[in-house]
Amino acid sequence: MYKKILVAFDGSEGSRKALKRAIKLAYCFEAELHSMSVEVDLPQYVATVGEFEEVKRQKDEYFEQLNSEAIELAKAEGVTLTPHVVAGHAVDSIVYFLKQGRFDLLVTGFTGHSRIYERIWGGVSRNLARFSPCAVLIEK
Amino acid sequence: MLKKIVVGLDGSKGSFRALEEGLLLASLAGTELHTISVEEVPRFPGTIGEVVEEKETADTRFGVAISKAQKIAEERGVKIEAHVLVGHEVRTIVEFVKEREYDLLVIGFMGHSALYDRVMGGTCQALVRLAQCAVLVVK
């Protein structure tokens, strides 16, 4: 029984497919639906705090836009989506969140933004399948 | 959404956990559940007889797992259809999924080789990579 579903959402085509699947599943199971977007690659070596803040702001805006679209997509199917955005390491953050929130299903895409490796199972997706404390649905 | 669901059933505990999830999904989707069990063919079969014999052994070996699965399915009120094939495990399942156009393949994280807790089974990894449908990995 899936009562709490998390979808890993980075805005890539792969994660959009995962989102659509997660919405449908949440509807079927009448489950709580959450999404997690992780801001990765925040600059490590900056001269001023301003530089860091600028990049963070851009990423915050990117995910804010993405998440409002995602909320609407879910709403159209009669599902409430609660988005979450954190900065850090993608797999770490998501696995931690799954454990903390006691989610019972993770939905993820097969690949993310990395266009080069389209036929190869994405690193983040694969590691999520490995380390997730709960079942993982890999959408293609 | 989910019209055709198949579970990889190799008789391991992991695959029975996958079966339970598959049954749950099938009952919610109002469809029947399929299972696929693959017996690896001898590497270099000498005669067709060897392959046929392997198939008969497979039917028996998987027979136990399949009747157990059928009993569980009955308890959950889901109709189940079992398939037993002989061949290379991953390739057979991938081709079977493609041929029959399943929407979802449900598999265990680990099969019979339960050596390490966090290491994902080789078959599981390969199936996620190659199956042409969504894959649900059950832990």
Boltz contact constraints between the chains, C-beta under 6 A:
constraints:
  - contact:
      token1: [A, 24]
      token2: [B, 1]
      max_distance: 6.0
  - contact:
      token1: [A, 28]
      token2: [B, 28]
      max_distance: 6.0
  - contact:
      token1: [A, 121]
      token2: [B, 129]
      max_distance: 6.0
  - contact:
      token1: [A, 129]
      token2: [B, 137]
      max_distance: 6.0
  - contact:
      token1: [A, 130]
      token2: [B, 120]
      max_distance: 6.0
  - contact:
      token1: [A, 135]
      token2: [B, 138]
      max_distance: 6.0
  - contact:
      token1: [A, 135]
      token2: [B, 139]
      max_distance: 6.0
  - contact:
      token1: [A, 136]
      token2: [B, 137]
      max_distance: 6.0
  - contact:
      token1: [A, 137]
      token2: [B, 136]
      max_distance: 6.0
  - contact:
      token1: [A, 138]
      token2: [B, 128]
      max_distance: 6.0
  - contact:
      token1: [A, 138]
      token2: [B, 135]
      max_distance: 6.0
  - contact:
      token1: [A, 139]
      token2: [B, 134]
      max_distance: 6.0
  - contact:
      token1: [A, 140]
      token2: [B, 134]
      max_distance: 6.0
